[in-house]
Structures are given as C-alpha cells and as structure tokens.
Amino acid sequence: MLTIKVYGPGCGNCRKLEEIATKALADAGLEGEVLKVTDTPGIVAAGVLKTPGLSVNGKLVSTGRIPAPESVLQWIREAALAVDKRSLSA
C-alpha cells in the first residue's frame, strides 16, 4: 500500500494537489492513502520549504508548485514498482 502525503496549511493549492494525488492513485488502480500534513513542524521536518509539497512513500517529489497530474501519476507508478521489487527480493 502506498502512502502519499500532501504538505501545506490547507490553502487552495494544497487542496488542488490533494485532488490530483487522489485521482492519480485511483487512475493507477493502486491501493494507498492520501494524507494531509498541515502542521508547520511536520511540514518543515519533511523538508518542505515552500508549500504545497508532495511525498510518495516517504520520498519528497515536489515542493512549491502544483505538479502536472501526469507527473504525479508517474511518481505513484514508480513508487509501486519499487515496493514490488522489494517484496520480490525479500
């Protein structure tokens, strides 16, 4: 299962990124959850200096912008492949 986190205080850009991430996860047909991190210490601890930020399975993939939906879908697919490879080698 994938964990996608959207970092930001809840502004319009953060909500838009959450929508894009949720749709990309559904489009990929993968199991996962989209979580919001709205507290400043949590945002800073993740390395996000400009919001919105996005991480997929702990890897920070975007900050300070709304990435294209195609990019988000690609990051999700890449993370799913990495999970699959780790499962096979275990």
N, CA, C and O of each residue as an XYZ file, in Angstrom:
360
protein
N       0.831     -1.179      0.000
C       0.000      0.000      0.000
C       0.879      1.247      0.000
O       1.870      1.315      0.727
N       0.516      2.221     -0.809
C       1.280      3.451     -0.930
C       0.773      4.504      0.049
O      -0.411      4.549      0.381
N       1.691      5.344      0.498
C       1.332      6.471      1.349
C       1.768      7.743      0.648
O       2.950      7.951      0.376
N       0.796      8.584      0.362
C       1.053      9.850     -0.311
C       0.709     10.950      0.683
O      -0.366     10.945      1.283
N       1.632     11.892      0.849
C       1.386     12.995      1.781
C       1.427     14.320      1.045
O       2.328     14.593      0.252
N       0.426     15.132      1.332
C       0.359     16.497      0.808
C       0.669     17.424      1.975
O      -0.004     17.389      3.005
N       1.699     18.256      1.801
C       2.144     19.161      2.852
C       1.690     20.583      2.550
O       1.945     21.107      1.465
N       1.019     21.203      3.513
C       0.605     22.586      3.371
C      -0.455     22.942      4.381
O      -1.049     22.062      5.005
N      -0.700     24.242      4.548
C      -1.626     24.701      5.581
C      -3.102     24.513      5.246
O      -3.959     24.787      6.086
N      -3.412     24.058      4.052
C      -4.812     23.871      3.681
C      -5.293     24.905      2.684
O      -6.499     25.082      2.507
N      -4.371     25.589      2.033
C      -4.720     26.621      1.045
C      -5.311     25.979     -0.215
O      -5.365     24.754     -0.328
N      -5.739     26.791     -1.129
C      -6.324     26.303     -2.368
C      -5.371     25.425     -3.167
O      -5.787     24.414     -3.733
N      -4.094     25.803     -3.217
C      -3.112     24.993     -3.945
C      -2.930     23.627     -3.298
O      -2.767     22.619     -3.986
N      -2.957     23.605     -1.976
C      -2.812     22.334     -1.256
C      -4.014     21.423     -1.536
O      -3.851     20.222     -1.752
N      -5.192     21.990     -1.531
C      -6.405     21.201     -1.820
C      -6.383     20.676     -3.254
O      -6.792     19.542     -3.508
N      -5.907     21.500     -4.192
C      -5.815     21.085     -5.596
C      -4.835     19.922     -5.732
O      -5.109     18.958     -6.447
N      -3.702     20.009     -5.052
C      -2.710     18.937     -5.115
C      -3.264     17.657     -4.503
O      -2.999     16.564     -5.003
N      -4.023     17.785     -3.434
C      -4.649     16.605     -2.828
C      -5.611     15.945     -3.819
O      -5.640     14.719     -3.930
N      -6.393     16.746     -4.533
C      -7.308     16.208     -5.548
C      -6.540     15.473     -6.647
O      -6.925     14.379     -7.059
N      -5.453     16.083     -7.114
C      -4.644     15.473     -8.172
C      -4.067     14.147     -7.696
O      -4.101     13.157     -8.427
N      -3.536     14.122     -6.473
C      -2.933     12.900     -5.935
C      -3.972     11.797     -5.756
O      -3.709     10.637     -6.073
N      -5.141     12.151     -5.255
C      -6.212     11.163     -5.057
C      -6.654     10.580     -6.388
O      -6.851      9.370     -6.503
N      -6.811     11.435     -7.396
C      -7.223     10.969     -8.719
C      -6.142     10.099     -9.354
O      -6.452      9.075     -9.962
N      -4.875     10.497     -9.220
C      -3.770      9.727     -9.791
C      -3.696      8.341     -9.170
O      -3.449      7.360     -9.872
N      -3.905      8.252     -7.871
C      -3.891      6.965     -7.188
C      -5.009      6.072     -7.730
O      -4.797      4.887     -7.987
N      -6.188      6.648     -7.900
C      -7.325      5.897     -8.449
C      -7.058      5.492     -9.900
O      -7.336      4.358    -10.290
N      -6.520      6.419    -10.699
C      -6.222      6.130    -12.104
C      -5.191      5.017    -12.245
O      -5.242      4.232    -13.192
N      -4.260      4.952    -11.304
C      -3.231      3.912    -11.339
C      -3.793      2.559    -10.902
O      -3.179      1.518    -11.137
N      -4.964      2.584    -10.265
C      -5.579      1.339     -9.807
C      -4.817      0.699     -8.661
O      -4.796     -0.524     -8.525
N      -4.194      1.529     -7.838
C      -3.366      1.018     -6.738
C      -4.013      1.327     -5.397
O      -4.814      2.252     -5.259
N      -3.630      0.510     -4.405
C      -4.104      0.734     -3.047
C      -3.193      1.729     -2.361
O      -1.970      1.658     -2.481
N      -3.797      2.651     -1.646
C      -2.987      3.624     -0.932
C      -3.850      4.616     -0.214
O      -5.078      4.547     -0.249
N      -3.179      5.554      0.447
C      -3.894      6.596      1.164
C      -3.221      7.928      0.904
O      -2.002      8.013      0.753
N      -4.037      8.959      0.854
C      -3.544     10.321      0.695
C      -3.780     11.027      2.026
O      -4.916     11.167      2.480
N      -2.698     11.463      2.633
C      -2.754     12.123      3.934
C      -2.379     13.589      3.795
O      -1.575     13.952      2.935
N      -2.962     14.434      4.644
C      -2.617     15.850      4.668
C      -1.776     16.125      5.903
O      -2.108     15.689      7.005
N      -0.687     16.850      5.709
C       0.145     17.300      6.819
C       0.026     18.816      6.828
O       0.523     19.497      5.930
N      -0.643     19.340      7.862
C      -0.917     20.777      7.907
C      -0.161     21.517      9.005
O      -0.165     22.747      9.037
N       0.485     20.783      9.901
C       1.196     21.454     10.992
C       2.593     21.869     10.540
O       3.293     21.103      9.876
N       2.988     23.072     10.901
C       4.269     23.626     10.457
C       5.460     22.747     10.829
O       6.321     22.535      9.974
N       5.565     22.218     12.060
C       6.712     21.352     12.366
C       6.770     20.115     11.456
O       7.854     19.702     11.043
N       5.621     19.529     11.146
C       5.589     18.360     10.266
C       5.998     18.690      8.846
O       6.673     17.903      8.182
N       5.585     19.862      8.386
C       5.937     20.310      7.036
C       7.445     20.537      6.938
O       8.092     20.073      5.998
N       7.994     21.251      7.912
C       9.426     21.549      7.916
C      10.254     20.275      8.082
O      11.286     20.118      7.428
N       9.812     19.369      8.948
C      10.538     18.119      9.178
C      10.632     17.283      7.904
O      11.580     16.516      7.733
N       9.658     17.427      7.017
C       9.672     16.676      5.761
C      10.590     17.317      4.730
O      10.823     16.740      3.668
N      11.109     18.496      5.027
C      11.999     19.181      4.092
C      11.276     20.092      3.125
O      11.854     20.530      2.131
N      10.013     20.383      3.408
C       9.221     21.255      2.536
C       9.435     22.702      2.997
O       9.033     23.080      4.097
N      10.070     23.496      2.142
C      10.311     24.896      2.475
C       9.276     25.808      1.840
O       9.031     26.909      2.332
N       8.665     25.355      0.744
C       7.568     26.083      0.090
C       6.447     25.098     -0.157
O       6.677     24.002     -0.669
N       5.239     25.482      0.203
C       4.095     24.610      0.004
C       3.412     24.960     -1.311
O       3.569     26.077     -1.803
N       2.663     24.036     -1.887
C       2.411     22.695     -1.367
C       3.585     21.761     -1.650
O       4.386     21.986     -2.557
N       3.655     20.718     -0.850
C       4.667     19.690     -1.035
C       3.988     18.346     -1.196
O       2.850     18.155     -0.767
N       4.695     17.416     -1.820
C       4.144     16.089     -2.054
C       5.227     15.043     -1.858
O       6.333     15.168     -2.385
N       4.894     14.002     -1.088
C       5.800     12.861     -0.970
C       5.026     11.590     -1.289
O       3.825     11.485     -1.040
N       5.751     10.635     -1.846
C       5.181      9.333     -2.163
C       6.063      8.287     -1.487
O       7.245      8.158     -1.805
N       5.477      7.547     -0.556
C       6.199      6.543      0.234
C       7.466      7.104      0.866
O       8.519      6.466      0.849
N       7.349      8.305      1.424
C       8.462      8.903      2.154
C       9.454      9.670      1.307
O      10.362     10.300      1.849
N       9.309      9.635     -0.012
C      10.224     10.357     -0.898
C       9.572     11.673     -1.311
O       8.506     11.675     -1.928
N      10.210     12.786     -0.972
C       9.708     14.099     -1.342
C       9.916     14.279     -2.844
O      11.049     14.252     -3.326
N       8.814     14.464     -3.584
C       8.907     14.538     -5.044
C       8.598     15.927     -5.602
O       8.926     16.209     -6.755
N       7.978     16.794     -4.812
C       7.620     18.114     -5.320
C       7.418     19.085     -4.171
O       6.869     18.723     -3.130
N       7.871     20.339     -4.365
C       7.607     21.399     -3.396
C       7.404     22.715     -4.132
O       7.986     22.953     -5.191
N       6.567     23.562     -3.549
C       6.401     24.915     -4.033
C       5.630     25.079     -5.325
O       5.642     26.157     -5.920
N       4.956     24.023     -5.772
C       4.203     24.131     -7.022
C       3.155     23.033     -7.084
O       3.156     22.107     -6.273
N       2.271     23.150     -8.050
C       1.312     22.079     -8.310
C       1.829     21.327     -9.534
O       1.761     21.847    -10.648
N       2.338     20.124     -9.345
C       2.876     19.377    -10.481
C       1.754     18.918    -11.423
O       0.590     18.837    -11.031
N       2.125     18.627    -12.649
C       1.165     18.128    -13.631
C       0.611     16.785    -13.157
O       1.347     15.981    -12.585
N      -0.675     16.539    -13.389
C      -1.266     15.260    -12.996
C      -0.497     14.055    -13.544
O      -0.394     13.026    -12.875
N       0.037     14.183    -14.755
C       0.809     13.084    -15.354
C       2.075     12.786    -14.547
O       2.474     11.629    -14.411
N       2.697     13.833    -14.015
C       3.898     13.642    -13.189
C       3.551     12.907    -11.907
O       4.267     11.993    -11.500
N       2.459     13.300    -11.270
C       2.039     12.657    -10.024
C       1.734     11.182    -10.279
O       2.128     10.318     -9.496
N       1.041     10.901    -11.364
C       0.737      9.515    -11.728
C       2.025      8.724    -11.935
O       2.124      7.584    -11.482
N       3.007      9.304    -12.607
C       4.292      8.635    -12.846
C       5.019      8.356    -11.532
O       5.566      7.269    -11.351
N       5.031      9.319    -10.618
C       5.702      9.115     -9.325
C       5.036      7.988     -8.548
O       5.712      7.190     -7.898
N       3.715      7.926     -8.616
C       2.984      6.866     -7.916
C       3.320      5.505     -8.522
O       3.547      4.537     -7.796
N       3.352      5.434     -9.835
C       3.692      4.160    -10.500
C       5.115      3.729    -10.169
O       5.365      2.549     -9.922
N       6.047      4.674    -10.162
C       7.439      4.348     -9.828
C       7.552      3.840     -8.393
O       8.293      2.893     -8.129
N       6.831      4.453     -7.474
C       6.862      4.007     -6.078
C       6.271      2.612     -5.943
O       6.772      1.798     -5.167
N       5.209      2.330     -6.690
C       4.592      0.999     -6.641
C       5.556     -0.052     -7.166
O       5.631     -1.149     -6.613
N       6.300      0.264     -8.228
C       7.285     -0.675     -8.773
C       8.390     -0.938     -7.763
O       8.837     -2.076     -7.616
N       8.835      0.098     -7.069
C       9.891     -0.050     -6.064
C       9.407     -0.956     -4.933
O      10.174     -1.778     -4.431
N       8.150     -0.815     -4.528
C       7.580     -1.664     -3.473
C       7.539     -3.105     -3.954
O       7.897     -4.020     -3.214
N       7.103     -3.308     -5.193
C       7.036     -4.655     -5.761
C       8.409     -5.310     -5.818
O       8.548     -6.491     -5.499
N       9.425     -4.550     -6.221
C      10.786     -5.100     -6.297
C      11.299     -5.502     -4.927
O      11.945     -6.540     -4.785
N      11.014     -4.677     -3.901
C      11.453     -5.020     -2.542
C      10.737     -6.273     -2.058
O      11.340     -7.089     -1.361
N       9.471     -6.448     -2.408
C       8.721     -7.637     -1.984
C       9.279     -8.889     -2.610
O       9.359     -9.936     -1.968
N       9.669     -8.777     -3.880
C      10.197     -9.946     -4.591
C      11.558    -10.369     -4.059
O      11.867    -11.560     -4.016
N      12.378     -9.395     -3.651
C      13.724     -9.728     -3.190
C      13.743    -10.171     -1.728
O      14.765    -10.665     -1.252
N      12.657    -10.009     -1.026
C      12.621    -10.383      0.400
C      12.406    -11.872      0.578
O      12.350    -12.357      1.708
